[in-house]
Amino acid sequence: MLVTVTYAPTDGQDATALGFLVHKHPAKVQTFSAPVGDIHVFYPEATPERCTVAVMLEVDPIALVRNKRFRGDAGALGHYVNDRPYVASSMLAVAIGTVFRTAMTGRSDTYPELAASALPLRIEIPVVSARGDEGLVRRLFEPCGWTVEQARIVLDGDHPEWGDSRYSSVVLTGEVRLAAALRQLYVLLPVLDDAKHYWVGDDEVGKLERAGEGWLADHPERDLITRRYLVHQRALLDESAPADRPTPLREHRAEAVLAALADVGAHRVVDMGCGPGALLARFAKDRSFTKIVGVDVSARSLDQAARMLRLPEASDAERERIELLHGSVVYRDERLRGFDAMVLMEVVEHVDPSRLGALEDAVFASAAPGAVVVTTPNADYNVLYADLPAGAFRHDDHRFEWTREEFRAWAEAVGARHGYAVEFRPVGEADADRGAPTQLALFRKEVAA
């Protein structure tokens, strides 16, 4: 499957600046590996007058079937013989997000003004499928500032009597910021296909909010886009709904963590596995936290956290108060000793079971904070997610998910070995039989009499 973006300036600007905006050199063909296959980025043309960057996704059907994330079923022929290699879909959106991650933020150190400006762009998508709605392409893209050319693709050029297929080729032209254009493709390609080829979990709401920033809120088809992007899952639609709807589970989790930290009187805290900094941002707003440390194994996540917290332009005092460290929850780190509390919010389930002993040693034996707050999914609750296949996890990177009994057994054993008392708290709206969707354990260091 393929998508091309062409920049043909009329103001004398060198069109090859597009390479700086997408952070990919026009003279190189680059290949990136992804769960969906190989992603190739290349330039069919690169002149001062006109520059085109192409993203071609070469789908690996066998790897796709074997990958749990993409709902593989090795026994089903339809998973091998289908339109996935050709039709723009959620897999192409994954490819765009993989290779143009920085471009989607709108950051360019070389051409900052160009990155912030609307540019004359032409986007070509050779094959799309607008399931059940012939006019959907126009309704989705025209409100974003695009002129839409759509042509039906015949079933077979040698047999015109067979008629048209359900596929179309689409060309978009307009003056749009490149970052916005890429984010619109990232959201609207899965919406057009009305399907996602991987399990959709809680983090999809956050992805939609970030990618939709600046254009989705006022889109006349916002509700349809949201429903289709979140594959019609009621629980996720509730999370993305306005303020008068139920509070999203991620908000419940953050509030539960803050309440636990307040209960233990923590002022110096570590967010282990901080990711792009959502929880750190809450800590930063609370001046009762005098020292805040975010730790993550991903350098990219730490860069995102730094931008979210605006650390580059922060005062010296604030940069002293908030520190980001590259590290892992399964390795001892002397920099993390002596803190009031450490938070592992939705972290432990991403660790291989064979490495839980190393996590225990690094957190409870080496760092040994005054308190530890751990949140993790409650596997007992999973049957209440109608769209979650039996036995599947809520996220493709989860290595396991504990029942309430399993989590309690692990936490109590860890606490006993390292001198911590453990309190368990439900997070989110609880079911009478299955409990709450998230479970929290608050470990408090016991003081010797």
Secondary structure as UniProt FT lines:
FT   STRAND          2..7
FT   HELIX           15..17
FT   HELIX           18..22
FT   TURN            26..27
FT   STRAND          30..34
FT   TURN            35..36
FT   STRAND          37..46
FT   STRAND          51..59
FT   HELIX           61..66
FT   HELIX           68..70
FT   TURN            74..75
FT   HELIX           77..79
FT   TURN            84..86
FT   HELIX           90..99
FT   HELIX           101..105
FT   HELIX           112..115
FT   STRAND          118..129
FT   TURN            131..132
FT   TURN            134..135
FT   HELIX           136..141
FT   HELIX           142..144
FT   STRAND          147..154
FT   TURN            157..158
FT   HELIX           160..162
FT   STRAND          164..177
FT   HELIX           178..193
FT   HELIX           203..211
FT   TURN            212..218
FT   TURN            220..221
FT   HELIX           222..229
FT   TURN            230..232
FT   HELIX           234..240
FT   TURN            243..244
FT   HELIX           249..263
FT   TURN            264..265
FT   STRAND          268..272
FT   TURN            275..276
FT   HELIX           278..285
FT   TURN            287..288
FT   STRAND          291..296
FT   HELIX           299..308
FT   TURN            309..310
FT   TURN            312..313
FT   HELIX           316..321
FT   STRAND          322..326
FT   TURN            329..330
FT   HELIX           334..336
FT   TURN            337..338
FT   STRAND          341..345
FT   HELIX           348..350
FT   HELIX           353..355
FT   HELIX           356..360
FT   HELIX           361..367
FT   STRAND          371..377
FT   HELIX           379..384
FT   TURN            386..387
FT   TURN            390..391
FT   TURN            396..397
FT   HELIX           404..418
FT   STRAND          420..427
FT   TURN            432..434
FT   STRAND          438..445
//
